[in-house]
Structure formats: structure tokens, C-alpha cells
Amino acid sequence: MERLFRYVLTLLITSVAVLSLYQVIMRYIFEVPVMGLEEILVYPTVWLYFLGSVNASREDTQIKANVLDVFLKT
């Protein structure tokens, strides 16, 4: 299950990067933007955030805000 989870995350981040690069090349080099690609990219990006946060919770590597601890100790 861990391996499948990693493959899904890798597939999502690769697809977002490749499609973003494709949009940049089409828009600025060929001057023909792909209509609707930004909207389509929202879906894998949101899933990437959700699954990435699940992975960070599982590995206990989430960013921790310890501002209150810093203020209370001083």
C-alpha cells in the first residue's frame, strides 16, 4: 500500500509539472494558449495537497507551529 501511495503522489506531481510546462511552452513560445488547462490542473493539485498532508501525518513530518511555546518560555 505504501508503494502504491508513493506512485500516486509521484504521478500527480509529475503530471502537474509536465502540464504546467506544456502550457508555458504553448503560450510563450508558440503563442497558442491551451484553453482550460489551468482549470484542469486544479484537480490533480488539490489531490496532491490532500495526499501529501496524509503522507506528512503518517511520517510525522508536518510543519509544526511552536510560536506559543516560544512566547511562553521567554
mmCIF file of the N, C-alpha and C atoms, coordinates in Angstrom:
data_MODEL
# 
_entry.id   MODEL 
# 
loop_
_atom_site.group_PDB 
_atom_site.id 
_atom_site.type_symbol 
_atom_site.label_atom_id 
_atom_site.label_alt_id 
_atom_site.label_comp_id 
_atom_site.label_asym_id 
_atom_site.label_entity_id 
_atom_site.label_seq_id 
_atom_site.pdbx_PDB_ins_code 
_atom_site.Cartn_x 
_atom_site.Cartn_y 
_atom_site.Cartn_z 
_atom_site.occupancy 
_atom_site.B_iso_or_equiv 
_atom_site.pdbx_formal_charge 
_atom_site.auth_seq_id 
_atom_site.auth_comp_id 
_atom_site.auth_asym_id 
_atom_site.auth_atom_id 
_atom_site.pdbx_PDB_model_num 
ATOM 1   N N  . MET A 1 1  ? 0.824  -1.192 0.000   1.00 0.00 ? 1  MET A N  1 
ATOM 2   C CA . MET A 1 1  ? 0.000  0.000  0.000   1.00 0.00 ? 1  MET A CA 1 
ATOM 3   C C  . MET A 1 1  ? 0.868  1.257  0.000   1.00 0.00 ? 1  MET A C  1 
ATOM 4   N N  . GLU A 1 2  ? 1.956  1.195  0.742   1.00 0.00 ? 2  GLU A N  1 
ATOM 5   C CA . GLU A 1 2  ? 2.883  2.337  0.793   1.00 0.00 ? 2  GLU A CA 1 
ATOM 6   C C  . GLU A 1 2  ? 3.469  2.624  -0.588  1.00 0.00 ? 2  GLU A C  1 
ATOM 7   N N  . ARG A 1 3  ? 3.812  1.581  -1.286  1.00 0.00 ? 3  ARG A N  1 
ATOM 8   C CA . ARG A 1 3  ? 4.399  1.743  -2.618  1.00 0.00 ? 3  ARG A CA 1 
ATOM 9   C C  . ARG A 1 3  ? 3.384  2.346  -3.600  1.00 0.00 ? 3  ARG A C  1 
ATOM 10  N N  . LEU A 1 4  ? 2.150  1.893  -3.548  1.00 0.00 ? 4  LEU A N  1 
ATOM 11  C CA . LEU A 1 4  ? 1.097  2.444  -4.397  1.00 0.00 ? 4  LEU A CA 1 
ATOM 12  C C  . LEU A 1 4  ? 0.868  3.921  -4.083  1.00 0.00 ? 4  LEU A C  1 
ATOM 13  N N  . PHE A 1 5  ? 0.873  4.252  -2.807  1.00 0.00 ? 5  PHE A N  1 
ATOM 14  C CA . PHE A 1 5  ? 0.687  5.636  -2.377  1.00 0.00 ? 5  PHE A CA 1 
ATOM 15  C C  . PHE A 1 5  ? 1.794  6.523  -2.934  1.00 0.00 ? 5  PHE A C  1 
ATOM 16  N N  . ARG A 1 6  ? 3.015  6.047  -2.884  1.00 0.00 ? 6  ARG A N  1 
ATOM 17  C CA . ARG A 1 6  ? 4.150  6.811  -3.429  1.00 0.00 ? 6  ARG A CA 1 
ATOM 18  C C  . ARG A 1 6  ? 4.034  6.971  -4.947  1.00 0.00 ? 6  ARG A C  1 
ATOM 19  N N  . TYR A 1 7  ? 3.593  5.931  -5.634  1.00 0.00 ? 7  TYR A N  1 
ATOM 20  C CA . TYR A 1 7  ? 3.421  6.023  -7.085  1.00 0.00 ? 7  TYR A CA 1 
ATOM 21  C C  . TYR A 1 7  ? 2.345  7.041  -7.459  1.00 0.00 ? 7  TYR A C  1 
ATOM 22  N N  . VAL A 1 8  ? 1.261  7.060  -6.706  1.00 0.00 ? 8  VAL A N  1 
ATOM 23  C CA . VAL A 1 8  ? 0.188  8.023  -6.977  1.00 0.00 ? 8  VAL A CA 1 
ATOM 24  C C  . VAL A 1 8  ? 0.691  9.441  -6.763  1.00 0.00 ? 8  VAL A C  1 
ATOM 25  N N  . LEU A 1 9  ? 1.410  9.681  -5.664  1.00 0.00 ? 9  LEU A N  1 
ATOM 26  C CA . LEU A 1 9  ? 1.969  11.015 -5.419  1.00 0.00 ? 9  LEU A CA 1 
ATOM 27  C C  . LEU A 1 9  ? 2.948  11.412 -6.516  1.00 0.00 ? 9  LEU A C  1 
ATOM 28  N N  . THR A 1 10 ? 3.781  10.480 -6.933  1.00 0.00 ? 10 THR A N  1 
ATOM 29  C CA . THR A 1 10 ? 4.743  10.765 -7.994  1.00 0.00 ? 10 THR A CA 1 
ATOM 30  C C  . THR A 1 10 ? 4.034  11.062 -9.311  1.00 0.00 ? 10 THR A C  1 
ATOM 31  N N  . LEU A 1 11 ? 3.012  10.298 -9.620  1.00 0.00 ? 11 LEU A N  1 
ATOM 32  C CA . LEU A 1 11 ? 2.241  10.532 -10.838 1.00 0.00 ? 11 LEU A CA 1 
ATOM 33  C C  . LEU A 1 11 ? 1.562  11.899 -10.816 1.00 0.00 ? 11 LEU A C  1 
ATOM 34  N N  . LEU A 1 12 ? 0.998  12.268 -9.681  1.00 0.00 ? 12 LEU A N  1 
ATOM 35  C CA . LEU A 1 12 ? 0.320  13.562 -9.575  1.00 0.00 ? 12 LEU A CA 1 
ATOM 36  C C  . LEU A 1 12 ? 1.290  14.722 -9.738  1.00 0.00 ? 12 LEU A C  1 
ATOM 37  N N  . ILE A 1 13 ? 2.411  14.678 -9.048  1.00 0.00 ? 13 ILE A N  1 
ATOM 38  C CA . ILE A 1 13 ? 3.345  15.802 -9.128  1.00 0.00 ? 13 ILE A CA 1 
ATOM 39  C C  . ILE A 1 13 ? 3.988  15.882 -10.505 1.00 0.00 ? 13 ILE A C  1 
ATOM 40  N N  . THR A 1 14 ? 4.219  14.734 -11.130 1.00 0.00 ? 14 THR A N  1 
ATOM 41  C CA . THR A 1 14 ? 4.780  14.732 -12.478 1.00 0.00 ? 14 THR A CA 1 
ATOM 42  C C  . THR A 1 14 ? 3.778  15.285 -13.486 1.00 0.00 ? 14 THR A C  1 
ATOM 43  N N  . SER A 1 15 ? 2.523  14.894 -13.350 1.00 0.00 ? 15 SER A N  1 
ATOM 44  C CA . SER A 1 15 ? 1.515  15.396 -14.289 1.00 0.00 ? 15 SER A CA 1 
ATOM 45  C C  . SER A 1 15 ? 1.313  16.898 -14.140 1.00 0.00 ? 15 SER A C  1 
ATOM 46  N N  . VAL A 1 16 ? 1.324  17.407 -12.922 1.00 0.00 ? 16 VAL A N  1 
ATOM 47  C CA . VAL A 1 16 ? 1.184  18.853 -12.717 1.00 0.00 ? 16 VAL A CA 1 
ATOM 48  C C  . VAL A 1 16 ? 2.372  19.589 -13.323 1.00 0.00 ? 16 VAL A C  1 
ATOM 49  N N  . ALA A 1 17 ? 3.574  19.082 -13.099 1.00 0.00 ? 17 ALA A N  1 
ATOM 50  C CA . ALA A 1 17 ? 4.767  19.743 -13.633 1.00 0.00 ? 17 ALA A CA 1 
ATOM 51  C C  . ALA A 1 17 ? 4.794  19.707 -15.160 1.00 0.00 ? 17 ALA A C  1 
ATOM 52  N N  . VAL A 1 18 ? 4.485  18.563 -15.748 1.00 0.00 ? 18 VAL A N  1 
ATOM 53  C CA . VAL A 1 18 ? 4.534  18.429 -17.208 1.00 0.00 ? 18 VAL A CA 1 
ATOM 54  C C  . VAL A 1 18 ? 3.452  19.280 -17.870 1.00 0.00 ? 18 VAL A C  1 
ATOM 55  N N  . LEU A 1 19 ? 2.252  19.261 -17.326 1.00 0.00 ? 19 LEU A N  1 
ATOM 56  C CA . LEU A 1 19 ? 1.179  20.062 -17.920 1.00 0.00 ? 19 LEU A CA 1 
ATOM 57  C C  . LEU A 1 19 ? 1.430  21.558 -17.758 1.00 0.00 ? 19 LEU A C  1 
ATOM 58  N N  . SER A 1 20 ? 2.016  21.958 -16.648 1.00 0.00 ? 20 SER A N  1 
ATOM 59  C CA . SER A 1 20 ? 2.361  23.376 -16.470 1.00 0.00 ? 20 SER A CA 1 
ATOM 60  C C  . SER A 1 20 ? 3.438  23.794 -17.459 1.00 0.00 ? 20 SER A C  1 
ATOM 61  N N  . LEU A 1 21 ? 4.441  22.957 -17.639 1.00 0.00 ? 21 LEU A N  1 
ATOM 62  C CA . LEU A 1 21 ? 5.494  23.247 -18.606 1.00 0.00 ? 21 LEU A CA 1 
ATOM 63  C C  . LEU A 1 21 ? 4.924  23.301 -20.023 1.00 0.00 ? 21 LEU A C  1 
ATOM 64  N N  . TYR A 1 22 ? 4.019  22.397 -20.336 1.00 0.00 ? 22 TYR A N  1 
ATOM 65  C CA . TYR A 1 22 ? 3.368  22.390 -21.650 1.00 0.00 ? 22 TYR A CA 1 
ATOM 66  C C  . TYR A 1 22 ? 2.611  23.696 -21.887 1.00 0.00 ? 22 TYR A C  1 
ATOM 67  N N  . GLN A 1 23 ? 1.901  24.156 -20.867 1.00 0.00 ? 23 GLN A N  1 
ATOM 68  C CA . GLN A 1 23 ? 1.150  25.404 -21.001 1.00 0.00 ? 23 GLN A CA 1 
ATOM 69  C C  . GLN A 1 23 ? 2.089  26.591 -21.218 1.00 0.00 ? 23 GLN A C  1 
ATOM 70  N N  . VAL A 1 24 ? 3.195  26.625 -20.497 1.00 0.00 ? 24 VAL A N  1 
ATOM 71  C CA . VAL A 1 24 ? 4.159  27.721 -20.661 1.00 0.00 ? 24 VAL A CA 1 
ATOM 72  C C  . VAL A 1 24 ? 4.760  27.708 -22.058 1.00 0.00 ? 24 VAL A C  1 
ATOM 73  N N  . ILE A 1 25 ? 5.141  26.542 -22.537 1.00 0.00 ? 25 ILE A N  1 
ATOM 74  C CA . ILE A 1 25 ? 5.731  26.440 -23.877 1.00 0.00 ? 25 ILE A CA 1 
ATOM 75  C C  . ILE A 1 25 ? 4.722  26.844 -24.943 1.00 0.00 ? 25 ILE A C  1 
ATOM 76  N N  . MET A 1 26 ? 3.505  26.351 -24.827 1.00 0.00 ? 26 MET A N  1 
ATOM 77  C CA . MET A 1 26 ? 2.490  26.690 -25.829 1.00 0.00 ? 26 MET A CA 1 
ATOM 78  C C  . MET A 1 26 ? 2.147  28.174 -25.804 1.00 0.00 ? 26 MET A C  1 
ATOM 79  N N  . ARG A 1 27 ? 2.087  28.752 -24.615 1.00 0.00 ? 27 ARG A N  1 
ATOM 80  C CA . ARG A 1 27 ? 1.670  30.151 -24.517 1.00 0.00 ? 27 ARG A CA 1 
ATOM 81  C C  . ARG A 1 27 ? 2.767  31.119 -24.936 1.00 0.00 ? 27 ARG A C  1 
ATOM 82  N N  . TYR A 1 28 ? 3.994  30.906 -24.478 1.00 0.00 ? 28 TYR A N  1 
ATOM 83  C CA . TYR A 1 28 ? 5.035  31.905 -24.691 1.00 0.00 ? 28 TYR A CA 1 
ATOM 84  C C  . TYR A 1 28 ? 5.940  31.628 -25.888 1.00 0.00 ? 28 TYR A C  1 
ATOM 85  N N  . ILE A 1 29 ? 6.043  30.397 -26.310 1.00 0.00 ? 29 ILE A N  1 
ATOM 86  C CA . ILE A 1 29 ? 6.887  30.102 -27.471 1.00 0.00 ? 29 ILE A CA 1 
ATOM 87  C C  . ILE A 1 29 ? 6.043  30.047 -28.743 1.00 0.00 ? 29 ILE A C  1 
ATOM 88  N N  . PHE A 1 30 ? 4.944  29.298 -28.701 1.00 0.00 ? 30 PHE A N  1 
ATOM 89  C CA . PHE A 1 30 ? 4.098  29.161 -29.888 1.00 0.00 ? 30 PHE A CA 1 
ATOM 90  C C  . PHE A 1 30 ? 2.956  30.170 -29.922 1.00 0.00 ? 30 PHE A C  1 
ATOM 91  N N  . GLU A 1 31 ? 2.763  30.900 -28.851 1.00 0.00 ? 31 GLU A N  1 
ATOM 92  C CA . GLU A 1 31 ? 1.714  31.917 -28.715 1.00 0.00 ? 31 GLU A CA 1 
ATOM 93  C C  . GLU A 1 31 ? 0.322  31.366 -28.992 1.00 0.00 ? 31 GLU A C  1 
ATOM 94  N N  . VAL A 1 32 ? 0.099  30.126 -28.578 1.00 0.00 ? 32 VAL A N  1 
ATOM 95  C CA . VAL A 1 32 ? -1.209 29.480 -28.697 1.00 0.00 ? 32 VAL A CA 1 
ATOM 96  C C  . VAL A 1 32 ? -1.538 28.860 -27.336 1.00 0.00 ? 32 VAL A C  1 
ATOM 97  N N  . PRO A 1 33 ? -2.227 29.605 -26.468 1.00 0.00 ? 33 PRO A N  1 
ATOM 98  C CA . PRO A 1 33 ? -2.523 29.040 -25.147 1.00 0.00 ? 33 PRO A CA 1 
ATOM 99  C C  . PRO A 1 33 ? -3.550 27.911 -25.225 1.00 0.00 ? 33 PRO A C  1 
ATOM 100 N N  . VAL A 1 34 ? -3.397 26.947 -24.358 1.00 0.00 ? 34 VAL A N  1 
ATOM 101 C CA . VAL A 1 34 ? -4.342 25.835 -24.269 1.00 0.00 ? 34 VAL A CA 1 
ATOM 102 C C  . VAL A 1 34 ? -5.456 26.271 -23.320 1.00 0.00 ? 34 VAL A C  1 
ATOM 103 N N  . MET A 1 35 ? -6.632 26.453 -23.859 1.00 0.00 ? 35 MET A N  1 
ATOM 104 C CA . MET A 1 35 ? -7.750 26.947 -23.055 1.00 0.00 ? 35 MET A CA 1 
ATOM 105 C C  . MET A 1 35 ? -8.201 25.900 -22.043 1.00 0.00 ? 35 MET A C  1 
ATOM 106 N N  . GLY A 1 36 ? -8.355 26.315 -20.808 1.00 0.00 ? 36 GLY A N  1 
ATOM 107 C CA . GLY A 1 36 ? -8.882 25.458 -19.761 1.00 0.00 ? 36 GLY A CA 1 
ATOM 108 C C  . GLY A 1 36 ? -7.864 24.600 -19.051 1.00 0.00 ? 36 GLY A C  1 
ATOM 109 N N  . LEU A 1 37 ? -6.602 24.686 -19.428 1.00 0.00 ? 37 LEU A N  1 
ATOM 110 C CA . LEU A 1 37 ? -5.601 23.820 -18.804 1.00 0.00 ? 37 LEU A CA 1 
ATOM 111 C C  . LEU A 1 37 ? -5.355 24.202 -17.348 1.00 0.00 ? 37 LEU A C  1 
ATOM 112 N N  . GLU A 1 38 ? -5.414 25.489 -17.027 1.00 0.00 ? 38 GLU A N  1 
ATOM 113 C CA . GLU A 1 38 ? -5.232 25.899 -15.637 1.00 0.00 ? 38 GLU A CA 1 
ATOM 114 C C  . GLU A 1 38 ? -6.338 25.333 -14.751 1.00 0.00 ? 38 GLU A C  1 
ATOM 115 N N  . GLU A 1 39 ? -7.551 25.321 -15.271 1.00 0.00 ? 39 GLU A N  1 
ATOM 116 C CA . GLU A 1 39 ? -8.667 24.778 -14.504 1.00 0.00 ? 39 GLU A CA 1 
ATOM 117 C C  . GLU A 1 39 ? -8.534 23.269 -14.329 1.00 0.00 ? 39 GLU A C  1 
ATOM 118 N N  . ILE A 1 40 ? -8.044 22.598 -15.352 1.00 0.00 ? 40 ILE A N  1 
ATOM 119 C CA . ILE A 1 40 ? -7.841 21.152 -15.259 1.00 0.00 ? 40 ILE A CA 1 
ATOM 120 C C  . ILE A 1 40 ? -6.735 20.833 -14.259 1.00 0.00 ? 40 ILE A C  1 
ATOM 121 N N  . LEU A 1 41 ? -5.725 21.678 -14.177 1.00 0.00 ? 41 LEU A N  1 
ATOM 122 C CA . LEU A 1 41 ? -4.613 21.458 -13.255 1.00 0.00 ? 41 LEU A CA 1 
ATOM 123 C C  . LEU A 1 41 ? -5.015 21.613 -11.790 1.00 0.00 ? 41 LEU A C  1 
ATOM 124 N N  . VAL A 1 42 ? -6.143 22.230 -11.532 1.00 0.00 ? 42 VAL A N  1 
ATOM 125 C CA . VAL A 1 42 ? -6.587 22.395 -10.146 1.00 0.00 ? 42 VAL A CA 1 
ATOM 126 C C  . VAL A 1 42 ? -6.860 21.038 -9.502  1.00 0.00 ? 42 VAL A C  1 
ATOM 127 N N  . TYR A 1 43 ? -7.454 20.115 -10.230 1.00 0.00 ? 43 TYR A N  1 
ATOM 128 C CA . TYR A 1 43 ? -7.841 18.828 -9.657  1.00 0.00 ? 43 TYR A CA 1 
ATOM 129 C C  . TYR A 1 43 ? -6.650 17.988 -9.198  1.00 0.00 ? 43 TYR A C  1 
ATOM 130 N N  . PRO A 1 44 ? -5.646 17.738 -10.039 1.00 0.00 ? 44 PRO A N  1 
ATOM 131 C CA . PRO A 1 44 ? -4.509 16.964 -9.510  1.00 0.00 ? 44 PRO A CA 1 
ATOM 132 C C  . PRO A 1 44 ? -3.735 17.720 -8.438  1.00 0.00 ? 44 PRO A C  1 
ATOM 133 N N  . THR A 1 45 ? -3.746 19.058 -8.490  1.00 0.00 ? 45 THR A N  1 
ATOM 134 C CA . THR A 1 45 ? -3.043 19.828 -7.473  1.00 0.00 ? 45 THR A CA 1 
ATOM 135 C C  . THR A 1 45 ? -3.722 19.684 -6.113  1.00 0.00 ? 45 THR A C  1 
ATOM 136 N N  . VAL A 1 46 ? -5.034 19.745 -6.085  1.00 0.00 ? 46 VAL A N  1 
ATOM 137 C CA . VAL A 1 46 ? -5.765 19.581 -4.824  1.00 0.00 ? 46 VAL A CA 1 
ATOM 138 C C  . VAL A 1 46 ? -5.553 18.180 -4.265  1.00 0.00 ? 46 VAL A C  1 
ATOM 139 N N  . TRP A 1 47 ? -5.621 17.171 -5.125  1.00 0.00 ? 47 TRP A N  1 
ATOM 140 C CA . TRP A 1 47 ? -5.374 15.806 -4.665  1.00 0.00 ? 47 TRP A CA 1 
ATOM 141 C C  . TRP A 1 47 ? -3.941 15.645 -4.170  1.00 0.00 ? 47 TRP A C  1 
ATOM 142 N N  . LEU A 1 48 ? -3.013 16.325 -4.801  1.00 0.00 ? 48 LEU A N  1 
ATOM 143 C CA . LEU A 1 48 ? -1.625 16.276 -4.353  1.00 0.00 ? 48 LEU A CA 1 
ATOM 144 C C  . LEU A 1 48 ? -1.492 16.869 -2.959  1.00 0.00 ? 48 LEU A C  1 
ATOM 145 N N  . TYR A 1 49 ? -2.156 17.977 -2.700  1.00 0.00 ? 49 TYR A N  1 
ATOM 146 C CA . TYR A 1 49 ? -2.126 18.582 -1.365  1.00 0.00 ? 49 TYR A CA 1 
ATOM 147 C C  . TYR A 1 49 ? -2.743 17.655 -0.328  1.00 0.00 ? 49 TYR A C  1 
ATOM 148 N N  . PHE A 1 50 ? -3.899 17.082 -0.645  1.00 0.00 ? 50 PHE A N  1 
ATOM 149 C CA . PHE A 1 50 ? -4.558 16.190 0.305   1.00 0.00 ? 50 PHE A CA 1 
ATOM 150 C C  . PHE A 1 50 ? -3.705 14.965 0.618   1.00 0.00 ? 50 PHE A C  1 
ATOM 151 N N  . LEU A 1 51 ? -3.238 14.297 -0.423  1.00 0.00 ? 51 LEU A N  1 
ATOM 152 C CA . LEU A 1 51 ? -2.444 13.085 -0.208  1.00 0.00 ? 51 LEU A CA 1 
ATOM 153 C C  . LEU A 1 51 ? -1.086 13.402 0.408   1.00 0.00 ? 51 LEU A C  1 
ATOM 154 N N  . GLY A 1 52 ? -0.529 14.557 0.070   1.00 0.00 ? 52 GLY A N  1 
ATOM 155 C CA . GLY A 1 52 ? 0.730  14.965 0.693   1.00 0.00 ? 52 GLY A CA 1 
ATOM 156 C C  . GLY A 1 52 ? 0.574  15.227 2.174   1.00 0.00 ? 52 GLY A C  1 
ATOM 157 N N  . SER A 1 53 ? -0.550 15.802 2.574   1.00 0.00 ? 53 SER A N  1 
ATOM 158 C CA . SER A 1 53 ? -0.769 16.032 4.002   1.00 0.00 ? 53 SER A CA 1 
ATOM 159 C C  . SER A 1 53 ? -1.000 14.719 4.743   1.00 0.00 ? 53 SER A C  1 
ATOM 160 N N  . VAL A 1 54 ? -1.662 13.770 4.096   1.00 0.00 ? 54 VAL A N  1 
ATOM 161 C CA . VAL A 1 54 ? -1.825 12.446 4.700   1.00 0.00 ? 54 VAL A CA 1 
ATOM 162 C C  . VAL A 1 54 ? -0.462 11.779 4.875   1.00 0.00 ? 54 VAL A C  1 
ATOM 163 N N  . ASN A 1 55 ? 0.381  11.893 3.869   1.00 0.00 ? 55 ASN A N  1 
ATOM 164 C CA . ASN A 1 55 ? 1.717  11.310 3.948   1.00 0.00 ? 55 ASN A CA 1 
ATOM 165 C C  . ASN A 1 55 ? 2.541  11.982 5.044   1.00 0.00 ? 55 ASN A C  1 
ATOM 166 N N  . ALA A 1 56 ? 2.444  13.289 5.156   1.00 0.00 ? 56 ALA A N  1 
ATOM 167 C CA . ALA A 1 56 ? 3.186  14.006 6.199   1.00 0.00 ? 56 ALA A CA 1 
ATOM 168 C C  . ALA A 1 56 ? 2.684  13.627 7.586   1.00 0.00 ? 56 ALA A C  1 
ATOM 169 N N  . SER A 1 57 ? 1.392  13.420 7.739   1.00 0.00 ? 57 SER A N  1 
ATOM 170 C CA . SER A 1 57 ? 0.852  12.990 9.030   1.00 0.00 ? 57 SER A CA 1 
ATOM 171 C C  . SER A 1 57 ? 1.333  11.586 9.375   1.00 0.00 ? 57 SER A C  1 
ATOM 172 N N  . ARG A 1 58 ? 1.366  10.730 8.380   1.00 0.00 ? 58 ARG A N  1 
ATOM 173 C CA . ARG A 1 58 ? 1.801  9.356  8.618   1.00 0.00 ? 58 ARG A CA 1 
ATOM 174 C C  . ARG A 1 58 ? 3.270  9.298  9.029   1.00 0.00 ? 58 ARG A C  1 
ATOM 175 N N  . GLU A 1 59 ? 4.101  10.120 8.404   1.00 0.00 ? 59 GLU A N  1 
ATOM 176 C CA . GLU A 1 59 ? 5.531  10.120 8.705   1.00 0.00 ? 59 GLU A CA 1 
ATOM 177 C C  . GLU A 1 59 ? 5.904  11.102 9.812   1.00 0.00 ? 59 GLU A C  1 
ATOM 178 N N  . ASP A 1 60 ? 4.924  11.822 10.340  1.00 0.00 ? 60 ASP A N  1 
ATOM 179 C CA . ASP A 1 60 ? 5.116  12.832 11.385  1.00 0.00 ? 60 ASP A CA 1 
ATOM 180 C C  . ASP A 1 60 ? 6.146  13.873 10.962  1.00 0.00 ? 60 ASP A C  1 
ATOM 181 N N  . THR A 1 61 ? 5.973  14.382 9.747   1.00 0.00 ? 61 THR A N  1 
ATOM 182 C CA . THR A 1 61 ? 6.887  15.398 9.220   1.00 0.00 ? 61 THR A CA 1 
ATOM 183 C C  . THR A 1 61 ? 6.163  16.687 8.861   1.00 0.00 ? 61 THR A C  1 
ATOM 184 N N  . GLN A 1 62 ? 4.989  16.902 9.441   1.00 0.00 ? 62 GLN A N  1 
ATOM 185 C CA . GLN A 1 62 ? 4.268  18.138 9.161   1.00 0.00 ? 62 GLN A CA 1 
ATOM 186 C C  . GLN A 1 62 ? 4.981  19.321 9.806   1.00 0.00 ? 62 GLN A C  1 
ATOM 187 N N  . ILE A 1 63 ? 4.758  20.488 9.239   1.00 0.00 ? 63 ILE A N  1 
ATOM 188 C CA . ILE A 1 63 ? 5.318  21.711 9.797   1.00 0.00 ? 63 ILE A CA 1 
ATOM 189 C C  . ILE A 1 63 ? 4.586  22.003 11.101  1.00 0.00 ? 63 ILE A C  1 
ATOM 190 N N  . LYS A 1 64 ? 5.354  22.231 12.138  1.00 0.00 ? 64 LYS A N  1 
ATOM 191 C CA . LYS A 1 64 ? 4.757  22.489 13.441  1.00 0.00 ? 64 LYS A CA 1 
ATOM 192 C C  . LYS A 1 64 ? 4.924  23.957 13.793  1.00 0.00 ? 64 LYS A C  1 
ATOM 193 N N  . ALA A 1 65 ? 3.856  24.556 14.258  1.00 0.00 ? 65 ALA A N  1 
ATOM 194 C CA . ALA A 1 65 ? 3.901  25.956 14.672  1.00 0.00 ? 65 ALA A CA 1 
ATOM 195 C C  . ALA A 1 65 ? 4.095  25.993 16.182  1.00 0.00 ? 65 ALA A C  1 
ATOM 196 N N  . ASN A 1 66 ? 5.272  26.378 16.588  1.00 0.00 ? 66 ASN A N  1 
ATOM 197 C CA . ASN A 1 66 ? 5.567  26.424 18.016  1.00 0.00 ? 66 ASN A CA 1 
ATOM 198 C C  . ASN A 1 66 ? 5.717  27.864 18.501  1.00 0.00 ? 66 ASN A C  1 
ATOM 199 N N  . VAL A 1 67 ? 4.954  28.760 17.928  1.00 0.00 ? 67 VAL A N  1 
ATOM 200 C CA . VAL A 1 67 ? 5.037  30.173 18.288  1.00 0.00 ? 67 VAL A CA 1 
ATOM 201 C C  . VAL A 1 67 ? 4.618  30.376 19.734  1.00 0.00 ? 67 VAL A C  1 
ATOM 202 N N  . LEU A 1 68 ? 3.564  29.702 20.157  1.00 0.00 ? 68 LEU A N  1 
ATOM 203 C CA . LEU A 1 68 ? 3.084  29.847 21.524  1.00 0.00 ? 68 LEU A CA 1 
ATOM 204 C C  . LEU A 1 68 ? 4.135  29.371 22.518  1.00 0.00 ? 68 LEU A C  1 
ATOM 205 N N  . ASP A 1 69 ? 4.810  28.280 22.223  1.00 0.00 ? 69 ASP A N  1 
ATOM 206 C CA . ASP A 1 69 ? 5.875  27.793 23.099  1.00 0.00 ? 69 ASP A CA 1 
ATOM 207 C C  . ASP A 1 69 ? 7.001  28.803 23.221  1.00 0.00 ? 69 ASP A C  1 
ATOM 208 N N  . VAL A 1 70 ? 7.356  29.427 22.129  1.00 0.00 ? 70 VAL A N  1 
ATOM 209 C CA . VAL A 1 70 ? 8.440  30.410 22.140  1.00 0.00 ? 70 VAL A CA 1 
ATOM 210 C C  . VAL A 1 70 ? 8.055  31.610 22.994  1.00 0.00 ? 70 VAL A C  1 
ATOM 211 N N  . PHE A 1 71 ? 6.825  32.087 22.857  1.00 0.00 ? 71 PHE A N  1 
ATOM 212 C CA . PHE A 1 71 ? 6.393  33.251 23.633  1.00 0.00 ? 71 PHE A CA 1 
ATOM 213 C C  . PHE A 1 71 ? 6.231  32.927 25.114  1.00 0.00 ? 71 PHE A C  1 
ATOM 214 N N  . LEU A 1 72 ? 5.797  31.734 25.446  1.00 0.00 ? 72 LEU A N  1 
ATOM 215 C CA . LEU A 1 72 ? 5.601  31.381 26.850  1.00 0.00 ? 72 LEU A CA 1 
ATOM 216 C C  . LEU A 1 72 ? 6.913  31.130 27.578  1.00 0.00 ? 72 LEU A C  1 
ATOM 217 N N  . LYS A 1 73 ? 7.938  30.690 26.884  1.00 0.00 ? 73 LYS A N  1 
ATOM 218 C CA . LYS A 1 73 ? 9.229  30.411 27.518  1.00 0.00 ? 73 LYS A CA 1 
ATOM 219 C C  . LYS A 1 73 ? 10.017 31.677 27.797  1.00 0.00 ? 73 LYS A C  1 
ATOM 220 N N  . THR A 1 74 ? 9.760  32.750 27.072  1.00 0.00 ? 74 THR A N  1 
ATOM 221 C CA . THR A 1 74 ? 10.549 33.977 27.273  1.00 0.00 ? 74 THR A CA 1 
ATOM 222 C C  . THR A 1 74 ? 9.938  34.913 28.266  1.00 0.00 ? 74 THR A C  1 
# 
